[in-house]
C-alpha cells in the first residue's frame, strides 16, 4: 500500500536544526501516527513529500520557517507590568493570553523579568528556524470511516468524543 488520501501513516522521525541538534523524535517504541490527506496532522510540506511512499521508505525534508513554525514576528513580543502576573513568574513560564487585538488566544513564554516588567513572547520557540526532518515510514493502512469523519487517527481501542 502507498501513502495517499485517507491512509493512516506510522512514522519514526527525527526533527533537528540544520546543525544537527535533535529537537524532537518519534522512536520505534513511541512512533508518530497521523491521518494523511490534508487533515493538518503533519506539516503540509512533509505530507506532500510522503505522498506515494510505501512502508520501509526513508526521506529527508528540509523545512524553511514558513514550512514549519513560521517566521519570527517581533510584534508578538510584549512588555507588561509585573503586577499582572503571578508572584512566582519566571523565565520559561508559559501562559495563555489574548493577542494585541483581543481576537485570538495565544501561548506566551516569559523571556525576561526585571525592574517591575515581564517580557512575554508569542512566537513558537522554533519560529524563524530552518529545520531538517528525517523519517522512516513504518506502516500504512486504510483509515476507518470514523477516522475520516473525525479527521484524525483513533487508537487501538477506538476513540470517544
N, C-alpha and C positions, 0 to 999 in steps of 0.2 A: 504494500500500500504506500502511496505517496502522500505527502502533505498537501492538502487542498482545503477548500472551504468546508467548514463543519467537520473537521477532524480534530481529535484530541491528541496533542503532541506532548511527549515527555522528553525533557532535555536535561543534560548536565551541562553546566557552563561555568565560565569564569569571566567576570567583568573586571577589567583593570584600567589603570591610567595608561597612557602611552609609554610611560617609563617602567611599567610592569608592576606597580603597586596593586595588590589584589584588593578590590573594593567589596566584592560580593561573589559568592559562588553557590552553585547547586551541585551536590555530590550524588554519587550512586545511592548513598544512604538517605539522602534528602533531595530528590530531583525536583525540578520545576515542571509543572503541567499546566497547559493553557489550551483554550479553545481557539483554533485557527480560523481566520476568515473575517477580520475586521471587528472583533469584539473588544478591542482595547486591552487584551491580556498581556501584550508584549509590545515593545517599541515597533511602530509601523515599518521602519527600515529593516529590522531584524525579521519581522514576519514576511516581508516581501522576499528577503534573501532565502528564507526557509521554504518558500513555495516550491512544490515539486520534488523536494528532497525525500529520502527514504531512511528507514531505520539503519543506523550504522554510519550515516554521512556525518562529516565534520565540516564546520565552516568557521571563518573568522570575519567579523563585520567591524569596520571602523565607523564610529559614531561621532559625527560633528555635534556641537552643542544643540543645534536645532533638531537633531535626530533623537536626542535623549532628554536631558533635563533643562534645555533652553539656555539662552544667553543670560549672562549675569545682568540684572537690572538694578542700577544704583537707586532708582526711585522706590525700591522695595525695602530700603534701609530707613529706619525711623529712629529718632531720638525722643524719648519720652521721660517725663518726670518719674523718679524712682518711687514716689508715693502711690503711683498707680499699680504697683507690683507687690507681690507678697514680700514680707520682710526678708525671707531667705533666698531672694532672687540671686542667681549666679550665672556666670558664663557657661553656655552649653544647655541651659534650661530651655525647654521648648513649651510654647503655649499657643493656644488658638486666639485669634483676634480678627478684627474686620479690616478689610482693605481701606485705603485712604478715603475712597468714595463710599464706604459702608455697604457696598453691593455684594462682596464676596467674603466668605470665611477663609482665613489663611492660617498657615502654620508659621510661626515666627520662632527664630532661635536667638537667644540672648548672646550677643557677641562682645559686650563690654558693660561694665557697671562702674561708674566713677562720678564723683562730685555731684551726687544727687540726681544723676541721669542714668538711664538704661538705654543701650543701643540694641535694637532688635532688627533682624534681617529676615525678610520673607522669601528670599531666594532659596531654592533647594541647595544643599551643601555641594552638590556636584554640578551646579549650573555653570556654564561657561567653559566646561572641560571637554576635551576630545577624549573619547574612551574606546577601548577595544573589547569586543565580546567574542570569546572563543567558545563554541558549543559543539556538543555531540548529540545527535538525535538518537534517543534510546528506544522509544516506542511510538507507534502511531495507531490510532483506532478511530473508527467512525464514532462521532458524537451521538448520544441518545437524543431523541426528540425533546425530552425535558431539558437537557443541557442547551440545545439550540434555542429553545423557547426562552430560557432564563439568561442566555448569553454568557454562561460560564460553566466550567467543569464541576461535576459533582463527585464526591468521594465514593469509596468502595461500598459504603452502606447507604448511598443516596444522599439527598440534600433536602432540608426542610427550611422553608422561609418562615 
